[in-house]
Amino acid sequence: MLRRTTHLFITFIATFNIVACSTVQTMDSANQNSRVSIIVIHHTSADFGDSLQILTRPSSYPVSSHYLIPEPGDQSYGKSRLETYQLVDESRRAWHAGTSYWAGKSGLNDQSIGIELVNRTWCHASEKGVEPDTGARDRLCFYPDFADGQIALLTELLDKILERHPDVKPTHIIGHSDIAPDRKIDPGPRFPWQRLASLGYGAWYDEETVIRYWERFREEPLPLLNLQKALAAYGYNIDPTGEDDEQTRNVVRAFQLHFQPYEVTREMNRESAAILFALLDKYYPEQLDELLLAEAPLDSETPPESVPMDNTADLPLAEPEKKQ
């Protein structure tokens, strides 16, 4: 019995040594970077309880995000202190972006971190009126402010994310509407992009540069084709057609929601053009010369559309989509 026990012990030790000798050795290569290059910010429209269920439970239309930040005063939250919830590890893919595009990349779930902020935006649909452009029911929408406590949690989270993923550029901290302008408007016109940028998170323009381009475009308005190419150079998914088509109006709306939320017209007016070129001047100056060279229209018989001299009337925003 003793001999058998000794034999089993020796066999165990030998096996352990073989396993120990065959473990994977780790040596970091200098030739690597983070898979994360984009941070996408959303709002949920639903309250915390519904949002948490939608983002974590199985469904026929599954959706998730890496982080969820509640808002104060939400009875479904049930805590006096706001806390950030991590729902998906950053090393794994969360299903938050859907069909999406930014700066030459599509299918952004593979390379982004998604952050949801509870913000109970809602719309009232008229029983009688319809929108003249689309024929859809006329809507009156309400966009609540984001609470200071939420933004404090968000900046704290962004700071840690950027420590782990330092390759994320300021122009790659964006909203859901930026990457899917044909179907999304979140985080909406009340999201404080300028405030975040002043704290070091995301992109914003320099006002003196905006003035310079605003004055320039008064005398030398650019064709719409140039402006479409400028929007594409900044990151948006837009086909330069030279026409004021629906895709252009959707992209302009997304741009204005981010950088000109006080005037969301879906029209590329002179102020919008000046802000766009101020951003390019700051973040992508190598592309300016080509973009500022006025191009002939694609159809030589059609005169190019240029930046209008006056701002156009506001158009209603689409109803925010509740995630499902």
N, C-alpha and C positions, 0 to 999 in steps of 0.2 A: 504494500500500500504506500509506504514511504517512497519507494523507488518510483512508483507511478506518479505520485504527487510532485516529486522532484522533476520528473520528465515533463510534466505539464507546465511547471513553473519556468523551466528552461525554454520550452517552446514559446510561452507567453513573452518572455524577455526577448527572444530572438525576433518574434513577430513585431514587437514594439520598436525594436531597433531598426527593422526594415522600414516600418511606416515612418519613423522619425527621420530616417535618411532620405525618404522620398517626398518630403513636404516641399511645397513650392517656395522658392527663394524670391524675395522682393528686392528689386533694385530700380529706383525711379529713373525714368528716362527724361532727359531735358526736352525731348521732342513731343510735347503734349500740351493741351490746354483744356479748359472746362468745356463740356458739351453745351453748357448754358450760355447763350449769347443775347437773350431777349427776356425782358420782364414785362408781363402783360397785366394791367390792372383792370378789374371789372367792378361793376356793382350788381347786386343780386335782385333787386326789386322786391323780393320776398323777405319776410322777417327771418330772424336767426333760426328759429326752430324749423321752419319750412326749408330754409337754405341748407341747413345741416343735413336734413333728410335727403334733399335732392342731390347733394354733393357726395353722399356716402352710401346710400342704399341702392341695391340693384334695381334697374328699371329697363323698360323697352327702349329708352333713349338715354343711355348712361352719360353722365357728365360729372366732372370733378375738378378740383383745383388743389394746388399745393397748400394754400393757406386761406383761412376765412377769418375776417375781423368783424366782430359784432358792433352794434351801435348802442349808445346809452338809451335808456327809456324803453327798451324792447321787452315786453312782458314775457315773451317766449324765451328770452335769454336767461332770466332768473338769477343773475348775479349782479352785485353792486359794482364790482371791479371788472373792467374790460380786460380780456385776455385774447391773445392771438392763438388760433387753433391751426395746427398742422394736420392736414388730411392725407397728404401724399408726400413721401420722402422725395427730396430734391433730386436724388439719383434716378428716380423713376418718372415715367411719363404720366402726367395728369391730362384729362380730357377736357380742356377748357377753351381751346382756341377754335376748334372746328376748322372749316375751310378758311384758310388764312394766308396772308402774304405780308412780308416786310423786307425791304432792301434786298431783293433778289432771292429770298428764301420763302418757301411755301410749306404748308403742313407744319405749323410752328409748334405743335405739341412736342415734337421731338427735341426741340432746342430752346424751350422757354420755361419760365416759372410763372404760374398763374396765381394771382392774388385777388380774392373776392372780398369786397367790403359791403356789408349790409347797408343798403340805402333804399328806403321804401318809396321809390318813384312810382307814380301812378298817373293814369290818364282817364279822362271822361270822354266817351264817344257820344257825339250828338245823334239824336234819333232822326234829325231832319237834314242837317247840312252835310255836304260832301266836299272834298277837296277838288278844286277844278283841274289840277294837273293829273291826278291819279284816279279820280272817281271814288276813292276810299272815303269812309265816314270821317267827317271833321272831328278833330280831337283837341281837347284842352289838357295839357300835361303839366304836372307839378314835380319839381325837382328840389327836394330838401337839401340843405347844406350838409356837408360831412362834418361830424363832430370833431372838436379839437382832440379828444381822447383817441379817436380812430386814427387821425393823422399822426399823432405821437407814436402810436403802435406801429403804423405803417413805416414811418421814417426809421424807427428802431429796427424793424424787420429788414428794410432795404439796406441799412448799414451792414447788417450781418450777412445778407445775401451777397453784397458786393465784395465783402472780405473773402467769401468763399469762391466767388466768380468774378474776379477783377477785370475780365475781358469785356464785360457788358458796357457798351458805350452809352453816353448820355442820350443819344438819339435812339437807343434801343430800349429805353424805359418808356413804354407807350400804353395806350388804351386799347380796349377791344374794338372800338370803332375805328381806330387807325389801321388795324390788320384785317378788318372785315367791314369796310364802309358801306357795302351794299345791303347789309342786314343788321348791323349793330350800331348803337349810339352810346353805349356805356364806356366809361363811367359817367358820362353826361356833362352838361354845361356848368355844373356847380363844383366839379372836381378841381381842387386847387393846384393845377400844374405849375403855375408861376411860383407859388409858395414852396412847393417841393424843390423846384430848380434852384431857388435862392438858398436852400439848405444843402444843395449839392447832389440832388437826385433828379436826373432827367435834363432835358434840353430846354433852353429859352433864348429869346432873342435879346440883342442890345438895342435899346430904344433909339440911340443916336444913329445907329446903322439903319433902322427902319425909316427914320426921317430922311436920310440921304437917298434911299431908294424911292421913297414916296415922292420926293421932289423930282427925282430923275424920271419916274414914270409919268409925271404930269406932262412933261415935254416929249417923252419918248415912250409911249405905251407899247408894251410887248404883245405880239400876237398870242392868241390862246394856245397855239401849238407849243410855243416856248414855255408857257406856264404849265402845261401838262407835262412836258419833259422835266421841268423843275420839280414838280411834285413827285415824279418818278425818281428823280435823283435824290430826293430827300428820303424816300423809302416806300411811298405809296404804290399800290398796284393800279396803274392807270395806263390805258392805251392811248398814245398821242394821236388823236384823230383830227385835231384842229376844229372840232365841233363842240358846241355846248350840249353834250349828250347826257344821258342819265348817269352813266358811270362817272363822268366828270363832276356832276352836281353832288353825287354821293361822296366822292373823295373830298371835294371842297367842303362839304358839311363836316366831315370827320376832321379835316384840318382846322376849320373854324371852331369846332367844339374843343379842340385842344389848345389852340393859340389865340383865338378871337371869340371867346364864348359870349361876350356881350353883344355880338352881332353875327348870328348864325343865319346866313341868307341863302346858302348854296350857290352864290354867285361870286366869281373870282374878281372882286373889285380891286381898286388900286391899293387900298390898305392891306388887303390879304396878300397881294403880290409883293408888297414891300416887306411884310413880315416873313414871307417865304424866302425871299432873297437875302434878308438879314440872317436867317437861320443857315442858309447855304454858305453865306459869307463867313459865318463863324465856325461851322462844322465841316463843310466840304468846299473850301475855297478853290480847290484845283479844278472844279467844274464850272466856275462862274463865267469864264470867257466864252465858252461855247454856248452856254445857256442865255447869255445876254446878247448874242448875235441873232438879230431878228431873222426868222426863216420865212420863206415863201410858203403859202398854204399848199397842202397836199394836192388840191385841185387848183391848178393855175388860173382857172377862170373864176374862182370864187375868192373874193377879197378876204384876208385874214381877219378873224375876230380878235379884238384887242381888249386890254383891260379897260372897263368903263371908267369914266371920270367921276361919276357920282355913285354913291352906295345905293343898292337896291333895297326894296322893302323886304322885311322879314317874312320868311315862309315858315309854316309850322313844322316842327320836328315829327318824325315818325314815333309811334307809340313804342316805349321800351318793351323789349321782349323778355318775358319771364322765363328763366331757364327751366328746362324740364328734363 
